[in-house]
Amino acid sequence: MEEYQEAFEDIDEITLLTQTPAPKGSMTGLPQEKYYAAVEEWSGGKIKFDISYSNAVAEPTEADEALTDGRLDIASVLPIYDPSEFPANAALIDGGFISDHSAIEGVLSSNAWPNQVAFETEEIMAEFDDHGMVPLVPVYNSGANALFCSQARTSLADLKGTSVGSGGRSQSAEIEALGGAPSSVPYTELYESLQRGVVDCTVSTPTVAVLGGFLAEAPFVTIDPAAGFSVAPGALTFSKTTWETLPLVAQQLLWDRLDVFVAANVEEKIFTNNAEMADVVAKSKGSINAFEDDARAKLQAKNEELLKGIAGTDAVADGNALVESMQSANQAWQEKVEGLGLDDVEYADFGAWFAENKDSIDLSEFTTMFYDEILAEHRPS
């Protein structure tokens, strides 16, 4: 830090416009808030962030436009919501179900391997560039998707005819394979829809369930480490126009402190919300279970079918090569995180585990590995 602060002594003050997706101090916005604070400190106050909260500048689906028209310099964007504009990104994101979906190792590996693939895939990087963005963290998620229901639904018989809130094409296909009927329900209407029985279940992350306040209405959670749903991750990106005006030392500092964002996204957001989910479910007399064998097999078969569809995409030059790189990176990062010595925990037990261990969790080995093996090669120079 001292070396960076010294390097910034002759640099004019830089103010960057940004926003977070939640009120100040909220778990959802903390990864960005902590990252911005670290950059400010390490720059000796020469880099400052003008932060708007709760997406006050632009809705998430419009954040990419705000980066190009000057309203924002750095922001979280959601390529999956505009797959026609970001087809290569969408192909990678659609295949996120191949991840391990466990509470600790799955969270770490699923937030690592897609970034390796993104940086190594020319078409994905070109999409960001064509839209005037510099990707800092091309893919980060809010945890594994789960099925939140008003009553326990873990088998095909339980799920037959069930109305389920869905967040995209792949999720809808997965829900249909399980015998459910996908329904498009805006996030803001999930609580009321579940309360009134408009839908019986929804596919969401624990983060969305906690922040949406609908856990008490749907306290029966099905989340299976071996058979998961597609996710809808975001990307932390920078305005290309602004980026190119920054001195090299500023670009390097913004890059080097991404470890803070990566760690906080896992610990402050995902782990905290997974713990809150477990606690609320217990208080609401619900349950957290994996799928029964028949439903797990059906979801896995549908995911294999969806993966074949990704292999046939024309969004990249070689769809088969993209799928192979995804599978290889996923397997490699599962093995890497298994070597960190962080024993996995059942989701139902996560609240108690987190309460006991949250002050001693150390993700530095993971973030160092993430930086060295994914980010370092692309560091501005």
Salt bridges, closest charged atoms under 4 A:
ASP69 OD2 - ARG71 NH2 2.95
GLU85 OE1 - HIS131 NE2 2.83
ASP94 OD2 - ARG169 NH2 3.52
ASP129 OD1 - LYS240 NZ 2.83
GLU192 OE2 - ARG196 NH2 2.99
ASP224 OD2 - ARG296 NE 2.82
ASP256 OD2 - ARG379 NH2 2.77
ASP259 OD2 - ARG257 NH2 2.85
GLU268 OE2 - LYS34 NZ 2.69
ASP293 OD1 - ARG296 NH1 2.87
GLU305 OE2 - LYS302 NZ 3.04
GLU373 OE1 - LYS336 NZ 2.74
